[in-house]
Amino acid sequence: MTFGEHITTLRKRKSLSQADLGKLVGTSGDIIGKYERDEVKPSIEVASKIADALEVSLDYLVGKTSVEIGSRTLNRLQDIQKLNEHDKATVLEILDAFLRDRKAKKAYTI
């Protein structure tokens, strides 16, 4: 998916018009339309504002990753990164156990 296609898909998912998104990032709806049609590329600052407005990572928006990480999830990951090593290891152990259990439950229900 192109940069413009990502913007279009995410914008529509949030029920925003091009003008609405433009207001959120400090530009016009016409410029958002050009981004969506891949006619022009925004500056990194504007792309970052678009990612924030659409609540996704900049990496996802520009196609560097196919994993859509919402801003809430990203904020949680950043909070985990700020923990001391012991607390971080504890959180990751709990997460690993939860994911392992969910995978096992799914395997047995098939």
Wavefront OBJ file of the C-alpha trace (Angstrom):
o trace
v 0.000 0.000 0.000
v 1.317 3.462 -0.853
v 1.640 6.375 1.546
v -1.432 7.974 -0.005
v -3.473 4.782 0.197
v -2.625 4.472 3.886
v -3.819 8.024 4.532
v -7.041 7.462 2.607
v -7.851 4.186 4.346
v -7.087 5.468 7.831
v -8.861 8.793 7.276
v -12.021 7.058 6.093
v -11.857 4.605 8.986
v -11.945 7.595 11.348
v -14.807 9.162 9.328
v -12.769 12.282 8.576
v -13.046 14.349 5.431
v -9.905 15.558 3.706
v -10.705 19.029 5.052
v -11.072 17.653 8.594
v -7.702 15.944 8.426
v -6.184 19.056 6.896
v -7.372 21.151 9.849
v -5.941 18.639 12.312
v -2.494 18.840 10.740
v -2.478 22.511 9.784
v -2.964 22.271 6.039
v -5.835 22.226 3.551
v -8.061 19.422 2.382
v -6.756 19.996 -1.151
v -3.212 19.221 -0.011
v -4.431 16.107 1.823
v -6.028 15.030 -1.468
v -2.686 15.436 -3.248
v -1.004 13.326 -0.567
v -3.694 10.663 -0.944
v -3.241 10.577 -4.717
v 0.549 10.357 -4.189
v 1.004 13.511 -6.271
v 3.205 15.125 -3.619
v 4.910 13.967 -0.446
v 4.673 15.909 2.812
v 7.626 17.011 4.900
v 8.575 14.693 7.734
v 6.957 17.145 10.167
v 3.638 17.067 8.319
v 3.788 13.276 7.889
v 4.342 12.980 11.641
v 1.318 15.206 12.316
v -0.787 13.080 9.945
v 0.314 9.904 11.751
v -0.582 11.486 15.100
v -3.980 12.638 13.822
v -4.714 9.167 12.444
v -3.370 7.545 15.623
v -0.804 5.280 13.956
v 2.960 5.111 13.935
v 4.856 7.040 11.296
v 6.520 3.759 10.260
v 3.121 2.263 9.460
v 1.942 5.356 7.622
v 4.965 5.418 5.310
v 4.893 1.659 4.737
v 8.046 0.793 6.668
v 6.068 -1.785 8.643
v 2.844 -3.612 7.947
v 2.011 -3.761 11.650
v -0.493 -1.080 12.525
v 0.413 0.146 15.978
v -2.082 2.605 17.383
v -0.902 5.563 19.411
v -2.303 4.086 22.644
v -0.328 0.881 22.129
v 2.773 2.839 21.189
v 2.445 4.968 24.332
v 2.171 1.816 26.425
v 5.278 0.362 24.816
v 7.146 3.590 25.504
v 6.041 3.453 29.146
v 7.333 -0.118 29.409
v 10.662 0.967 27.928
v 11.000 3.561 30.708
v 10.729 0.921 33.457
v 13.786 -0.408 35.259
v 15.101 -3.708 33.901
v 13.466 -5.858 36.598
v 10.002 -4.324 36.139
v 10.347 -4.439 32.357
v 11.219 -8.150 32.515
v 8.192 -8.778 34.763
v 5.807 -7.022 32.363
v 7.215 -8.957 29.402
v 6.953 -12.273 31.283
v 3.290 -11.567 32.023
v 2.671 -10.618 28.397
v 4.473 -13.733 27.146
v 2.413 -15.960 29.467
v -0.829 -14.338 28.342
v 0.030 -14.716 24.652
v 1.131 -18.335 25.153
v -2.156 -19.134 26.908
v -4.234 -17.432 24.195
v -2.402 -19.377 21.471
v -2.926 -22.657 23.332
v -6.611 -21.895 23.871
v -7.020 -21.069 20.193
v -5.242 -24.282 19.153
v -7.595 -26.384 21.283
v -10.761 -24.707 20.019
v -10.072 -25.407 16.364
l 1 2 3 4 5 6 7 8 9 10 11 12 13 14 15 16 17 18 19 20 21 22 23 24 25 26 27 28 29 30 31 32 33 34 35 36 37 38 39 40 41 42 43 44 45 46 47 48 49 50 51 52 53 54 55 56 57 58 59 60 61 62 63 64 65 66 67 68 69 70 71 72 73 74 75 76 77 78 79 80 81 82 83 84 85 86 87 88 89 90 91 92 93 94 95 96 97 98 99 100 101 102 103 104 105 106 107 108 109 110
